[in-house]
């Protein structure tokens, strides 16, 4: 059975809280998640020749259906970074 967004965010939230402040979950090459202190937050990273830009991302049910296969795969092979 496919994972729900709520199940994914519950698992991800525990992991991010355990890793501490400044840790991001590198969900894909362009999507990262972090712990806000209350919930999981998401950021899209856009790389360009002039630099990187960061945009808050809302993971609603529509976006979950688009991203779900990548995010479920991430659970099996999680990657993290530490960011300032």
Buried (B, 14 or more C-beta within 10 A) or exposed (E): EEBEBEEBBEBBBEBBEEBEEEBBBBBBEEBBBBBEEEEBBBBEBEEEEEEEEEEEBEBEEEBBEEBBEEBEEBBEEBEBEEEE
